[in-house]
């Protein structure tokens, strides 16, 4: 029987190191040129040049100095910025982690004071490393067995262990269908002639559907993102995020006239943050003692803020029946933007000194072509349901 000769050293292949060094040299050159040309500028360009220069130094340095070493009793990982080492008696086991379709191995320490060692794909698939790993516990398999045992003993899921496993499997499949179906329905309702009231109700219902499921059963989770809990619980985060994505389409003006962003952004931002925090507090209360982690909270808190802010803007426009103030504006210019956010804009000016509205309006292509420079257009400034003024263009011949 052949025994491996230790230490076994893993390093990035020479050709990859050479490529990274060349990229680093190029980045250093670009960063130095930007810093030289913008040395009298204290703006964003100077910061970007400095970041590029730092990347040009750090990337080759990491590539040259990074190495993974295997010994019969330990594993060590080192680079220019430090070294980690774990002895076998300090290792709890290993986990597999998929990042952008690349499988990585995390060697997990037994004690919390120590840090894990992550082995990237080129090294984790090496036969010598796999052989060294065989004596360690596969924590993923252990977690899966424990989760299956817990599900099999959960009487709320069915009468027999087989029925309980099947119930949770069917729930997970149904939840995936609901999530993707929600996206398809969102897109369809924006582009189909659906009544505005139905679309508004649909947009507002998404996150509350998740919160309702969370309140109904302890088998759903919004906060716990660790692999152990997701093996025995149903993750509602994707559906929550899909619900907030719908407000992106709304605020981009895909359904014109349904919601208009207020003239001032400070109040919607504050109300969005306040609403998001209130919903977060409700989710935590309904999570039945779930272990809170910053990763779990920040995984879905942005979607709550987007939803709360989007709902405020939507209701501020649709429920506003107050009398508006009308202004006659003169078109002083026109411009078109390109790229993904391509749009047509009319640049306007008011002869009324009390006018505090927009000076540029996004319009349809037909309105853009039909409105020459010098023509008059009319705009109405509405007080808003939540006292957040918003503005829209209206025909000048209407009372």
Order of alpha helices (4+ residues) and beta strands (2+ residues): beta-alpha-alpha-beta-beta-beta-beta-beta-beta-alpha-alpha-alpha-alpha-alpha-beta-alpha-beta-alpha-alpha-alpha-beta-beta-beta-alpha-beta-beta
